[in-house]
Amino acid sequence: MTILVHPTAIVADGAVLRDGVEVGPYCVISGNVTIGEATKLAAFVRVRDYVEIGRNCTVAENAVLGGEPQDHDFKGEETWVRIGDGVIIRESVTIHRSTGAGTFTSVGDGCFLMEGVHVAHNVTIGRNVTVANKAGFAGHSSVGDGAVIGGMAGVHQFTRVGKLCMIGGLSKIVKDIPPFLMVDGHPAEIEALNVVGLKRSGYDREQRRSIKDAYHHLYRSGLPFRKAVESLQAGVADAAVRDILDFVRESRRGVALWHSGGASATEREETGRRPDERENSTSGA
């Protein structure tokens, strides 16, 4: 394999380009950068210092990776951006370094960040996350594996989105979203289980039923939310339910409400509720 660097690109001394890397026209790559095997940078990509990009990634035009954090607490300390393998980064995406010496902003393997997405300082994005156009993640927020984030959605600082969640476009995420849920709104509320996502990820009907029963207990038992969590955790054997309980116990911003409207078609499929049955909203943790 060979390394291909366009004559108009600028690659600083010290930058490490692995076998098969392609650097397009007018790219600028700083010295403290590592780019993994077979990764391709299109024209006008800017990669600043303290960035590691994995193998087989694609970075489209005008992306800027490794910009300094937009954070008053940042004082020029050495911090990093780490991007996994097989990541697709489309046009004009920005991913900023973290704040706090030795820390990093990370994007996991297999993610797809569409045009205009912004990933701020100290953000953690898990594996195989899909983020639609112009969504934004504020500092210290996080997203679990397999989540799907709709276009122009905004995730508030320190807020967490759980694994296999689906976030509606234009949603405003100001409370933690536990795993396996679909949310929408401004601010976002829980609409239903992400049944399609669970099926595609290999969760069988029994596992989906356990997840549904867990959320039914948390949100509809009539107990205060924390009491519902405590009463559910005893004797839990299902790994997915443990994921839910671990997530909500660690919440610092509180957990999103369940929407008070009627059940969706996919949720009725899982729960057997009639179309006219309605949910009761409940306070978060």
C-alpha positions in Angstrom: 0.0 0.0 0.0 1.1 3.6 -0.6 0.4 7.0 1.0 -1.2 9.5 -1.4 -0.8 13.2 -0.5 -2.1 15.8 -3.0 0.6 18.4 -4.0 -1.5 21.2 -2.6 -1.9 19.6 0.8 0.3 20.7 3.8 1.4 17.9 6.1 3.5 19.0 9.0 6.7 17.2 10.1 5.8 14.7 12.8 2.4 13.7 11.5 2.0 10.0 11.2 0.2 8.7 8.1 -0.3 4.9 8.0 -0.3 2.8 4.9 -3.1 3.6 2.4 -3.9 7.0 3.7 -5.1 9.5 1.1 -4.9 13.3 1.7 -6.9 15.4 -0.7 -6.3 18.9 -2.1 -5.7 21.8 0.2 -5.9 19.7 3.4 -3.8 21.0 6.4 -2.5 18.4 8.9 -0.6 19.5 12.0 2.4 17.6 13.4 0.9 15.9 16.4 -1.6 13.8 14.5 -1.9 10.1 13.7 -4.1 8.9 10.8 -4.8 5.1 10.6 -4.5 2.8 7.6 -6.7 3.4 4.5 -8.3 6.5 5.9 -9.3 9.1 3.2 -9.4 12.8 3.6 -11.3 14.8 1.0 -10.4 18.4 0.0 -10.0 21.2 2.5 -10.0 19.0 5.6 -8.2 20.6 8.7 -6.7 18.2 11.2 -5.2 20.1 14.2 -2.7 18.9 16.8 -3.6 16.1 19.3 -5.9 14.1 17.0 -5.9 10.3 16.4 -8.0 9.0 13.6 -8.5 5.2 13.2 -8.4 2.9 10.2 -10.8 3.0 7.1 -12.3 6.3 8.0 -13.7 8.8 5.5 -13.5 12.6 6.2 -15.4 14.9 3.8 -14.7 18.4 2.7 -14.3 21.3 5.2 -14.3 19.1 8.3 -12.2 20.5 11.2 -10.9 18.0 13.7 -9.1 18.9 16.9 -10.2 22.6 17.3 -9.6 24.0 20.8 -12.6 23.7 23.1 -15.1 26.6 23.3 -14.8 26.6 27.0 -13.7 29.3 29.4 -11.9 26.7 31.6 -9.5 25.6 28.8 -6.0 27.0 29.5 -4.1 25.4 26.6 -3.4 22.1 28.3 -2.7 19.0 26.2 -6.0 17.2 25.4 -7.1 15.0 22.5 -9.6 14.0 20.0 -9.8 10.2 19.4 -11.8 8.8 16.4 -12.3 5.1 16.0 -12.2 2.8 13.0 -14.6 2.9 10.1 -16.0 6.3 11.0 -17.7 8.5 8.3 -17.4 12.2 8.9 -19.2 14.3 6.4 -18.9 17.9 5.2 -18.2 20.7 7.7 -18.3 18.5 10.8 -16.4 20.0 13.8 -15.0 17.9 16.6 -13.2 19.8 19.4 -10.6 18.7 21.9 -11.5 18.3 25.6 -10.8 20.4 28.6 -8.6 19.1 31.4 -5.1 17.7 30.9 -5.0 14.1 29.8 -8.7 14.0 28.8 -10.2 13.5 25.3 -13.2 13.8 23.1 -14.1 10.5 21.5 -16.1 9.1 18.6 -16.4 5.3 18.6 -16.0 2.8 15.8 -18.5 2.7 13.0 -20.1 6.1 13.6 -21.7 8.2 10.9 -21.7 11.9 11.5 -23.6 13.7 8.8 -23.1 17.2 7.4 -22.6 20.0 9.9 -22.6 18.0 13.1 -20.8 19.6 16.1 -19.1 17.5 18.8 -18.0 19.7 21.6 -15.3 19.2 24.3 -15.3 16.1 26.5 -18.1 14.5 24.5 -18.2 10.7 24.3 -20.0 9.1 21.4 -20.2 5.3 21.5 -20.0 2.8 18.6 -22.2 2.7 15.6 -24.0 5.9 16.4 -25.7 7.7 13.5 -26.0 11.5 13.8 -28.1 13.4 11.2 -27.3 16.8 9.8 -26.5 19.7 12.0 -27.1 18.0 15.3 -25.0 19.3 18.2 -23.5 17.8 21.4 -22.6 20.3 24.1 -19.6 19.7 26.4 -19.4 16.6 28.6 -22.5 15.0 27.0 -22.5 11.3 25.9 -24.3 9.0 23.6 -24.5 5.2 23.9 -23.8 2.5 21.3 -26.2 2.2 18.4 -28.1 5.4 19.1 -29.7 7.5 16.2 -29.8 11.3 16.6 -32.2 13.2 14.3 -31.2 16.3 12.3 -30.7 19.6 14.2 -31.3 17.9 17.6 -29.4 19.5 20.5 -27.9 17.6 23.5 -27.4 19.8 26.5 -24.1 19.8 28.4 -23.6 16.8 30.8 -26.7 15.1 29.4 -26.5 11.4 28.5 -28.3 9.5 25.8 -28.5 5.7 26.3 -27.7 2.9 24.0 -30.1 2.2 21.0 -32.1 5.4 21.7 -33.7 7.2 18.8 -33.9 11.0 19.1 -36.3 12.9 16.9 -35.2 15.7 14.7 -35.1 19.2 16.2 -35.4 17.7 19.7 -34.0 19.5 22.7 -32.4 17.0 25.1 -32.1 18.5 28.6 -32.6 15.3 30.7 -31.0 11.9 30.5 -32.6 9.5 28.0 -32.4 5.9 29.3 -31.5 3.1 26.9 -33.8 1.6 24.2 -36.2 4.5 24.0 -37.6 6.9 21.3 -37.9 10.6 22.3 -39.1 13.7 20.6 -40.0 17.3 21.5 -38.8 20.6 22.9 -37.9 19.7 25.5 -37.8 16.0 24.5 -40.1 13.5 26.2 -40.2 9.7 25.8 -42.6 8.5 23.2 -42.1 4.7 23.0 -39.7 1.8 23.1 -37.4 1.7 20.1 -38.8 -1.6 19.0 -37.3 -1.6 15.5 -33.9 -0.8 16.8 -34.1 -3.6 19.4 -35.2 -6.1 16.8 -32.4 -5.1 14.4 -29.9 -5.4 17.2 -30.9 -9.0 18.0 -33.1 -8.5 21.1 -35.8 -11.3 20.9 -39.4 -11.0 22.0 -38.7 -12.1 25.5 -35.9 -9.6 26.0 -38.1 -6.8 24.6 -40.9 -7.9 27.0 -38.5 -7.6 29.9 -37.4 -4.1 28.8 -41.1 -3.1 28.4 -42.0 -4.5 31.8 -39.1 -2.6 33.4 -40.2 0.7 32.0 -43.8 0.0 32.9 -42.7 -0.4 36.5 -40.4 2.6 36.5 -43.0 5.0 35.0 -46.4 3.5 35.8 -46.1 1.8 39.1 -47.2 4.8 41.0 -44.0 4.8 43.1 -41.7 7.8 43.2 -39.1 7.2 40.5 -36.2 6.5 42.8 -38.3 4.0 44.8 -39.4 2.3 41.6 -35.7 1.9 40.7 -34.9 0.5 44.1 -37.8 -2.0 44.1 -36.9 -3.2 40.6 -33.2 -3.8 41.1 -33.6 -6.7 43.5 -33.1 -10.0 41.7 -32.8 -8.6 38.2 -31.3 -11.2 35.8 -31.9 -9.7 32.4 -28.8 -7.8 31.2 -30.8 -5.2 29.3 -32.8 -4.3 32.4 -29.5 -4.0 34.4 -28.3 -1.6 31.7 -31.5 0.5 32.3 -31.1 0.5 36.1 -27.3 1.3 35.9 -28.1 4.2 33.6 -30.8 5.8 35.7 -28.9 5.3 39.0 -26.0 7.3 37.6 -28.2 10.1 36.4 -27.2 13.6 37.6 -29.5 15.7 35.5 -32.6 13.6 36.0 -34.4 11.3 33.6 -36.8 12.5 30.8 -40.5 12.3 31.3 -42.8 9.8 29.5 -45.0 11.7 27.0 -48.6 12.0 28.2 -50.1 11.3 24.7 -51.4 8.0 23.3 -49.2 4.9 22.7 -47.5 4.7 19.3 -48.2 1.8 16.9 -44.9 0.2 17.6 -45.4 0.4 21.3 -48.9 -1.0 21.1 -47.4 -4.0 19.2 -45.2 -4.7 22.1 -47.6 -4.0 25.0 -51.0 -4.9 23.6 -52.5 -1.6 24.7 -55.6 -0.3 23.0 -55.1 2.9 20.8 -57.1 4.9 23.3 -55.0 4.0 26.3 -52.9 6.9 27.5 -49.8 7.3 29.5 -49.3 9.2 32.7 -46.3 11.5 32.7 -44.0 11.1 35.8 -41.2 13.0 37.3 -37.6 12.1 36.6 -35.0 11.1 39.1 
